[in-house]
């Protein structure tokens, strides 16, 4: 059984992480004390006077008693006096945990911080990382899991997964399991690994659709597109990933036509070797002019899909026509 302190104050502006901490405490508390030993005060019930009364009340519960209090960011210093007295004389085998989901206008009172410290408790701040700091934060969390995440891989992870730290942690844990199961047992993660493990399935299939367009496989591209639409994917999101792939191919075609060696280009690509070879070959075969025209077709289609041009209400027909023009 874990050792619990008399009091906790979990506060900050990372509301998702604070909710996780509360759920985890409750999951640990109930096996230790049973449901009758855990009391939750939230909403209108979560006032300093109500918490003080609960701490001072006698209980017949066996084992440690837990009191979980939510919403303390709404409290005012002048309301705390009864609670401060109760925290000075906490009953034995009692743990009270305060949770404050803070923002610029609402924070846990300073006197509550001081009272929790005097009671021998712990104070933890859970603050959201700024978006531009997330790649560095992801690399640090990866290191804690025994992974070496290179800078480009960290940026790719944030790009694929988004800015929610909890989601990023889950994906890092997934990468750790993937590395453990890999035959080579390597712990270094690059951008290609992130794309293989963490990119959403719709994103991967959109890339496959783009590769079919590059290869001139009209029927395969149309089949992939209809399958993605059938599973609820929006045209705007698909166009983003397809255009990203075609834009990369256009840059490769320009480099090849300028005389840059394919082997040198391949080393610069952050993707598996076979996928890089295929993309280079498709870019060479398509040529920069055709790929530039394909990007113009996609740009026109995106404008139409937003209702800003002809055909905005006929997405399926417009996309089918675009596929035919690009794959021709």
LUMBA-513416 format. One record per residue: y, z, x of N, C-alpha, C in turn. Coordinates in steps of 0.001 Angstrom, whole numbers, padded with zeros to 6 digits, always signed. Layout:
BEGIN
YZXYZXYZX;...
END
This chain:
BEGIN
-001188+000000+000847+000000+000000+000000+001245+000000+000888;+002231-000886+000623+003431-000925+001458+004248+000351+001334;+005038+000644+002368+005916+001818+002343+007233+001426+001691;+007655+002193+000701+008886+001897-000025+009973+002905+000346;+011201+002416+000459+012343+003283+000692+012829+003863-000641;+013657+004915-000589+014158+005497-001838+015066+004557-002621;+015804+003700-001919+016762+002835-002613+016906+001516-001872;+017240+000465-002637+017515-000851-002080+018741-001434-002790;+019521-002190-002049+020577-002993-002634+020418-004401-002085;+020049-005333-002957+019871-006734-002580+021022-007506-003215;+021870-008083-002396+023071-008719-002929+023366-010004-002170;+024206-010854-002760+024613-012087-002101+024781-013209-003099;+025137-014388-002568+025382-015527-003455+024224-016504-003525;+023108-016198-002854+021896-017015-002997+021084-016456-004168;+021459-016857-005368+020888-016258-006566+019394-016522-006694;+018946-017683-006246+017517-017979-006310+016712-017037-005433;+017188-016798-004232+016489-015896-003313+016485-014467-003848;+017597-014039-004467+017663-012689-005046+016660-012557-006179;+016531-013583-007013+015534-013558-008092+014124-013457-007520;+013873-014154-006416+012562-014063-005759+012308-012647-005247;+013315-012036-004641+013154-010668-004123+012850-009698-005260;+013514-009855-006382+013261-008970-007525+011829-009164-008037;+011413-010422-008187+010063-010691-008680+009007-010149-007714;+009280-010276-006418+008314-009798-005421+008203-008269-005463;+009356-007578-005594+009311-006122-005675+008509-005677-006885;+008740-006333-008016+008008-005947-009221+006506-006212-009055;+006166-007324-008403+004754-007639-008184+004087-006603-007280;+004835-006040-006331+004284-005004-005462+004252-003646-006162;+005242-003406-007024+005363-002096-007655+004303-001862-008720;+004012-002856-009522+003103-002639-010649+001686-002263-010213;+001110-002907-009180-000201-002428-008713-000150-001008-008153;+000997-000630-007578+001114+000699-006974+001289+001794-008020;+001987+001478-009116+002318+002518-010094+001853+002217-011506;+001386+000988-011729+001058+000608-013093+002318+000199-013833;+002155-000521-014932+003314-000997-015681+004177+000150-016173;+003570+001303-016481+004345+002434-016997+005216+003078-015936;+004947+002785-014665+005737+003362-013585+006900+002498-013143;+007098+001344-013816+008172+000428-013454+009105+000272-014649;+010376+000616-014458+011374+000493-015513+012428-000507-015063;+012763-001453-015949+013741-002497-015631+014952-002326-016538;+016127-002246-015923+017378-002173-016668+018190-003428-016368;+018543-004158-017422+019320-005374-017249+020201-005591-018468;+021139-006509-018362+022043-006768-019473+022886-005551-019808;+023026-005262-021097+023869-004148-021533+023284-002788-021149;+021974-002743-020884+021337-001492-020490+021639-001109-019053;+022057-002086-018266+022252-001839-016827+023669-001359-016556;+023953-000109-016904+025246+000506-016595+025019+001659-015627;+026021+002040-014842+025841+003176-013932+025418+004451-014655;+026000+004732-015817+025641+005945-016560+024188+005894-017024;+023740+004717-017475+022346+004582-017945+021373+004731-016780;+021721+004178-015628+020842+004318-014454+020785+005777-014018;+021928+006460-014027+021946+007877-013649+021077+008689-014584;+021167+008436-015889+020350+009163-016856+018867+008901-016630;+018518+007642-016305+017118+007320-016058+016601+008024-014806;+017428+008098-013759+017004+008780-012528+016850+010277-012739;+017686+010853-013592+017635+012304-013814+016566+012707-014815;+016058+011745-015598+015074+012067-016638+013730+012385-016011;+013001+013286-016630+011646+013610-016190+010704+012495-016631;+009682+012270-015878+008691+011262-016223+007297+011811-015971;+006349+011352-016778+004960+011793-016622+004108+010722-015940;+004782+009670-015441+004040+008613-014749+003461+009152-013445;+002260+008708-013118+001599+009114-011873+001990+008149-010759;+002056+008665-009538+002403+007827-008399+003899+007583-008311;+004254+006605-007481+005678+006311-007270+006279+005683-008520;+007516+006040-008788+008257+005494-009920+009287+004492-009395;+009397+003359-010075+010321+002304-009674+011325+002051-010788;+012578+001939-010385+013648+001600-011317+014346+000356-010761;+014255-000758-011485+014830-002038-011065+016074-002298-011909;+017209-002456-011239+018492-002570-011933+019129-003908-011572;+019408-004706-012596+019971-006035-012378+021423-006079-012828;+022217-006967-012196+023582-007199-012652+024613-006233-012127;+024368-005594-010990+025321-004584-010517+026604-005210-009970;+026634-006537-009848+027883-007181-009436+028980-007018-010496;+028613-006623-011705+029601-006433-012782+030193-005019-012794;+029654-004119-011983+030097-002733-012015+031464-002565-011340;+032175-001520-011773+033462-001177-011182+033355+000177-010476;+034136+000349-009444+034087+001581-008656+034274+002823-009535;+035194+002750-010481+035520+003934-011292+034384+004353-012216;+033373+003501-012420+032262+003819-013316+031118+004522-012596;+031192+004651-011279+030012+005012-010490+029755+006510-010350;+030686+007367-010676+030576+008780-010340+029246+009412-010766;+028783+009258-012020+027494+009881-012385+026329+009363-011540;+026351+008063-011249+025264+007477-010462+025303+007966-009023;+026481+008099-008453+026586+008562-007063+025997+009959-006910;+026228+010827-007903+025634+012170-007844+024113+012094-007923;+023593+011229-008780+022140+011109-008916+021504+010575-007635;+022193+009644-006969+021634+009081-005738+021612+010096-004601;+022454+011111-004676+022437+012159-003660+021210+013050-003779;+020593+013061-004952+019437+013945-005186+018327+013149-005867;+017909+012084-005225+016839+011275-005810+015543+012067-005884;+014831+012010-007020+013535+012706-007106+012558+012123-006090;+011621+012921-005625+010611+012392-004695+009762+011321-005373;+009170+010454-004577+008325+009366-005082+009067+008484-006080;+010351+008256-005805+011173+007397-006660+011836+006323-005809;+011821+005103-006307+012525+003993-005667+013406+003330-006709;+014695+003209-006392+015618+002487-007260+016120+001276-006485;+016048+000107-007133+016451-001143-006480+017550-001806-007289;+018687-002047-006635+019835-002679-007285+019915-004142-006842;+020154-005025-007813+020250-006459-007514+021602-006986-007998;+022335-007628-007086+023674-008141-007403+023734-009622-007056;+023909-010456-008073+024092-011901-007871+025598-012159-007780;+026070-012241-006567+027509-012227-006327+028104-013629-006321;+029412-013662-006554+030202-014863-006329+031587-014419-005866;+032538-015346-005853+033862-015015-005323+034560-013935-006131;+034200-013800-007425+034912-012868-008301+034141-011596-008604;+032855-011571-008315+032034-010413-008685+031132-010038-007517;+031271-008793-007042+030475-008308-005920+030042-006870-006197;+028997-006440-005529+028525-005059-005669+029579-004104-005112;+029875-003000-005806+030917-002070-005353+030615-001491-003968;+031656-001289-003188+031499-000733-001842+030896+000673-001889;+031279+001461-002884+030730+002821-002974+029223+002805-003204;+028722+001767-003880+027276+001664-004071+026588+001384-002738;+027183+000533-001917+026649+000293-000566+026524+001630+000179;+027603+002391+000165+027615+003659+000903+026581+004637+000357;+026448+004695-000968+025501+005640-001573+024064+005271-001235;+023745+003989-001224+022385+003547-000887+022069+003903+000561;+023030+003708+001462+022807+004088+002867+022571+005593+002998;+023402+006401+002335+023242+007862+002429+021907+008328+001867;+021379+007582+000901+020092+007948+000305+018912+007535+001182;+019190+006929+002321+018110+006480+003202+017530+005145+002797;+018334+004378+002042+017859+003102+001553+018170+001944+002481;+017901+000735+001971+018116-000491+002749+019029-001422+001973;+019886-002119+002698+020801-003096+002102+020528-004445+002742;+020236-005437+001915+019949-006784+002408+020882-007775+001733;+021526-008611+002539+022382-009676+002009+021594-010981+001995;+021618-011655+000861+020965-012957+000704+022057-013970+000365;+022585-014598+001388+023684-015537+001194+023234-016961+001465;+023714-017860+000627+023342-019267+000767+023947-019842+002048;+023162-020677+002708+023631-021349+003911+024493-022537+003500;+025570-022782+004234+026430-023927+003946+025634-025219+004166;+025904-026268+003368+025108-027503+003466+025012-028059+004872;+026135-028052+005615+026109-028628+006961+025342-027766+007967;+025017-026522+007588+024258-025644+008471+022752-025666+008166;+022369-026350+007088+020972-026300+006659+019981-026868+007684;+020273-027992+008363+019296-028464+009361+019008-027426+010441;+020065-026775+010952+019841-025741+011974+019073-024569+011378;+019410-024190+010137+018688-023104+009464+017212-023481+009287;+016943-024721+008906+015558-025163+008714+014777-025115+010024;+015427-025471+011126+014751-025423+012426+014390-023979+012798;+015293-023055+012478+015022-021644+012780+013869-021123+011937;+013849-021482+010644+012758-021024+009779+011436-021672+010220;+011498-022938+010641+010286-023610+011112+009724-022912+012340;+010615-022484+013248+010170-021769+014451+009430-020491+014093;+009889-019800+013035+009211-018579+012596+007801-018874+012105;+007564-020111+011645+006240-020513+011152+005401-021158+012249;+005925-021148+013488+005178-021732+014597+005325-023228+014716;+006372-023798+014093+006601-025242+014140+007808-025548+015018;+007782-026714+015634+008935-027212+016364+009483-028412+015592;+010578-028204+014905+011183-029232+014053+012338-029857+014824;+012218-031147+015168+013303-031741+015940+014521-031992+015040;+015705-032174+015609+016932-032274+014800+016885-033361+013740;+016354-034535+014087+016285-035622+013102+015332-035263+011963;+014233-034574+012295+013295-034146+011258+013945-033124+010325;+014755-032233+010888+015446-031237+010063+016404-031913+009090;+017117-032918+009570+018027-033650+008683+017252-034413+007609;+016118-034985+008000+015291-035708+007028+014750-034760+005959;+014386-033554+006378+013870-032573+005420+014915-032240+004362;+016143-031982+004794+017221-031667+003848+017498-032870+002948;+017451-034063+003522+017711-035278+002739+016657-035479+001649;+015405-035232+001976+014324-035451+001015+014220-034333-000015;+014438-033104+000422+014128-031939-000413+015358-031428-001165;+016545-031577-000567+017742-031040-001186+018220-029786-000465;+019187-029106-001057+019876-028012-000372+019429-026630-000795;+018429-026516-001688+017955-025200-002105+017068-024618-001007;+017458-023447-000496+016730-022860+000627+015289-022528+000254;+015063-022067-000977+013704-021719-001380+012797-022952-001352;+013325-024077-001829+012544-025306-001811+012277-025756-000381;+013288-025640+000480+013088-026002+001878+012015-025129+002526;+012023-023838+002222+010990-022949+002766+009606-023353+002305;+009483-023704+001000+008175-024116+000492+007677-025359+001223;+008602-026301+001487+008198-027518+002177+007837-027242+003636;+008545-026301+004266+008173-025921+005633+006791-025282+005661;+006494-024453+004667+005161-023856+004580+004102-024943+004386;+004445-025958+003584+003520-027079+003388+003278-027814+004706;+004355-028008+005480+004209-028657+006782+003342-027822+007722;+003503-026489+007675+002684-025623+008529+001209-025754+008191;+000894-025815+006903-000495-025994+006484-001019-027358+006907;-000159-028362+006806-000553-029718+007198-000861-029780+008692;-000028-029135+009498-000258-029106+010949-001565-028381+011258;-001796-027275+010542-003014-026499+010776-004262-027315+010471;-004144-028167+009424-005307-028967+009025-005469-030231+009861;-004407-030633+010579-004465-031857+011372-005433-031695+012535;-006120-032754+012867-007146-032681+013911-006548-032394+015284;-005289-032915+015536-004729-032698+016866-004097-031325+017018;-003844-030644+015889-003316-029284+015951-001921-029163+016518;-001176-030310+016631+000159-030239+017195+001129-029512+016292;+002074-028838+016898+003035-028058+016122+004413-028700+016121;+004583-029864+016747+005882-030550+016758+005974-031477+015561;+007061-031365+014812+007264-032149+013596+008426-033102+013821;+008186-034414+013577+009278-035380+013672+009612-035916+012290;+010567-036831+012227+011035-037343+010936+009922-038068+010188;+009048-038770+010928+007950-039477+010268+007004-038491+009577;+006755-037364+010221+005907-036343+009601+006546-035813+008318;+007847-035578+008366+008550-035080+007177+008454-036087+006046;+008661-037363+006368+008585-038389+005337+007180-038488+004759;+006163-038320+005609+004789-038432+005134+004383-037269+004246;+004873-036075+004554+004409-034875+003853+005361-034443+002745;+006665-034582+002964+007648-033973+002064+008372-034942+001146;+008400-036222+001479+009122-037152+000616+008469-037202-000762;+009254-037179-001840+008680-037246-003181+007839-038497-003362;+006805-038423-004189+005912-039558-004396+006675-040768-004906;+007663-040555-005791+008448-041674-006300+009192-042365-005166;+009702-041559-004215+010423-042129-003082+009496-042985-002229;+008282-042466-001964+007328-043235-001157+006960-044534-001851;+006748-044493-003181+006383-045695-003919+007551-046674-003981;+008773-046165-004004+009932-047050-003963+009986-047783-002623;+009645-047080-001539+009582-047740-000244+008483-048814-000235;+007350-048495-000858+006269-049478-000945+006726-050708-001713;+007497-050483-002786+008057-051597-003559+008978-052434-002664;+009821-051758-001891+010733-052479-000990+009957-053283+000044;+008865-052710+000558+008047-053427+001536+007412-054664+000906;+007016-054555-000382+006470-055717-001078+007530-056807-001230;+008767-056399-001505+009858-057374-001588+010078-058059-000242;+010051-057267+000831+010240-057834+002166+009143-058839+002504;+007933-058525+002064+006793-059402+002357+006706-060588+001417;+007606-060666+000419+007577-061772-000535+006481-061656-001572;+005997-060434-001813+004895-060223-002769+005483-059881-004139;+005886-060919-004881+006590-060721-006139+005750-059963-007157;+004488-060355-007336+003640-059720-008356+003420-058240-008043;+003165-057936-006772+002932-056546-006390+004199-055714-006599;+005357-056282-006249+006619-055559-006415+006892-055280-007889;+006671-056270-008753+006906-056069-010186+005956-055019-010753;+004703-055037-010307+003723-054053-010775+004120-052636-010357;+004564-052496-009120+005011-051182-008645+006226-050698-009432;+007151-051612-009677+008363-051230-010415+008015-050756-011824;+007184-051493-012535+006823-051113-013903+006077-049776-013911;+005253-049535-012884+004549-048252-012807+005507-047091-012610;+006508-047280-011761+007504-046232-011536+008333-045967-012794;+008703-047013-013496+009474-046835-014722+008640-046133-015791;+007332-046452-015833+006453-045833-016828+006319-044337-016617;+006465-043877-015373+006361-042445-015105+007721-041745-015218;+008729-042473-015707+010004-041845-016023+011076-041946-014952;+010852-042738-013900+011860-042852-012845+013054-043678-013328;+014265-043239-012954+015492-043935-013341+015744-045109-012398;+016294-046174-012981+016568-047362-012173+017531-047049-011033;+018579-046242-011314+019550-045934-010273+018924-045285-009056;+018015-044319-009276+017345-043663-008161+016461-044614-007379;+015758-045499-008073+014887-046460-007390+015706-047432-006550;+016843-047883-007110+017680-048822-006361+018182-048203-005065;+018469-046901-005099+018953-046229-003883+017916-046338-002766;+016657-045985-003085+015633-045986-002031+015269-047400-001598;+015235-048341-002537+014926-049727-002169+016024-050278-001262;+017282-050037-001636+018392-050537-000824+018382-049911+000569;+018024-048624+000647+017964-047967+001954+016948-048661+002860;+015806-049021+002290+014767-049692+003073+015216-051095+003490;+015805-051833+002548+016243-053188+002872+017400-053171+003873;+018252-052156+003771+019356-052045+004726+018814-051812+006142;+017777-050962+006246+017155-050737+007552+016537-052017+008087;+015885-052779+007207+015287-054048+007627+016360-055032+008075;+017501-055046+007381+018592-055956+007764+019104-055612+009167;+019255-054317+009449+019701-053906+010785+018694-054343+011849;+017392-054253+011528+016364-054694+012476+016445-056196+012690;+016632-056941+011597+016701-058398+011713+017886-058816+012580;+019019-058164+012402+020199-058466+013217+019898-058182+014688;+019246-057052+014966+018914-056698+016349+017937-057707+016956;+016950-058124+016191+015968-059096+016691+016627-060435+016975;+017507-060865+016071+018184-062151+016260+019159-062110+017432;+019593-060883+017797+020480-060734+018961+019691-060663+020260;+018361-060723+020172+017525-060743+021364+016982-059406+021810;+017148-058364+020995+016637-057051+021383+015110-057049+021315;+014408-056546+022343+012941-056576+022363+012324-055761+021216;+011316-056286+020523+010668-055537+019436+010122-054179+019877;+009608-054102+021109+009055-052830+021588+010136-051758+021676;+011324-052150+022103+012426-051196+022194+012876-050757+020802;+012921-051709+019878+013281-051384+018497+012257-050430+017901;+011000-050690+018144+009929-049858+017589+010070-048416+018042;+010421-048191+019303+010550-046829+019807+011708-046085+019143;+012687-046816+018640+013846-046171+018013+013605-045786+016555;+012525-046294+015965+012262-046037+014549+011536-044716+014369;+011945-043937+013372+011332-042644+013069+010289-042833+011971;+009190-043487+012346+008106-043694+011383+006819-043962+012147;+005661-043845+011488+004390-044114+012174+004371-045511+012786;+003587-045676+013858+003607-046918+014635+003274-048149+013795;+002210-048056+012965+001810-049228+012177+002878-049585+011155;+003484-048563+010543+004540-048827+009570+005742-049466+010250;+006066-049013+011478+007187-049597+012217+006906-051052+012560;+005682-051343+012988+005319-052727+013334+005445-053643+012121;+004995-053151+010957+005072-053977+009753+006518-054205+009345;+007342-053169+009412+008742-053309+009017+009456-054285+009942;+009188-054209+011234+009805-055136+012201+009382-056571+011914;+008095-056763+011636+007594-058112+011356+008181-058657+010060;+008252-057814+009030+008837-058251+007758+010313-058596+007938;+011035-057793+008729+012455-058062+008972+012635-059364+009731;+011774-059608+010721+011850-060857+011493+011595-062061+010602;+010561-061944+009747+010198-063062+008888+011279-063337+007830;+011853-062262+007259+012868-062438+006221+014178-062964+006794;+014596-062454+007946+015838-062882+008549+017043-062140+007982;+018082-062018+008802+019232-061209+008402+019980-061811+007214;+020051-063159+007132+020807-063777+006040+020151-063518+004683;+018830-063674+004634+018131-063423+003369+018230-061959+002969;+018134-061077+003937+018220-059650+003632+019629-059262+003182;+020643-059901+003765+022012-059644+003308+022167-060082+001852;+021599-061218+001496+021655-061698+000117+020896-060751-000813;+019760-060204-000340+018977-059272-001160+019780-058011-001449;+020515-057528-000453+021345-056341-000668+022464-056621-001661;+022995-057841-001643+024021-058214-002627+023430-058237-004032;+022191-058733-004151+021522-058745-005460+021351-057318-005986;+020937-056413-005118+020763-055017-005525+022095-054381-005901;+023149-054714-005170+024464-054155-005491+024926-054627-006859;+024708-055919-007161+025064-056435-008491+024252-055748-009579;+022960-055522-009298+022099-054877-010286+022514-053433-010518;+022915-052736-009446+023373-051359-009609+024626-051303-010467;+025529-052259-010267+026739-052322-011079+026391-052565-012543;+025436-053468-012787+025022-053748-014160+024359-052545-014802;+023540-051827-014007+022836-050662-014542+023795-049562-014955;+024982-049524-014315+025990-048530-014670+026885-048994-015816;+026584-050185-016345+027377-050687-017455+028653-051354-017021;+028775-051652-015716+030021-052239-015232+029967-053732-015054;+028912-054371-015533+028825-055807-015366+027904-056400-016399;+027679-057717-016395+026829-058366-017385+025404-057850-017306;+024771-057739-018442+023364-057362-018482+023105-055896-018348;+024122-055031-018490+023947-053600-018294+022961-052977-019251;+022711-053608-020414+021785-053027-021384+020394-053585-021292;+020103-054427-020329+018777-055045-020214+018236-054797-018809;+017973-053532-018490+017589-053158-017127+016290-053824-016677;+015277-053827-017566+013964-054342-017154+014048-055824-016805;+014719-056598-017652+014840-058032-017391+015660-058286-016136;+016734-057496-015968+017585-057675-014800+016826-057356-013524;+016004-056299-013543+015248-055937-012350+014159-056962-012064;+013513-057459-013111+012475-058470-012917+013084-059728-012274;+014272-060111-012732+014950-061268-012153+015346-061003-010692;+015823-059774-010418+016194-059419-009050+014977-059468-008132;+013843-058970-008601+012616-058999-007799+012242-060435-007480;+012342-061304-008475+011992-062708-008260+012923-063350-007213;+014221-063052-007306+015184-063638-006369+014975-063121-004954;+014687-061812-004816+014546-061243-003478+013229-061652-002832;+012144-061681-003622+010821-061968-003063+010565-063456-002864;+011441-064279-003396+011210-065732-003299+011185-066210-001846;
END
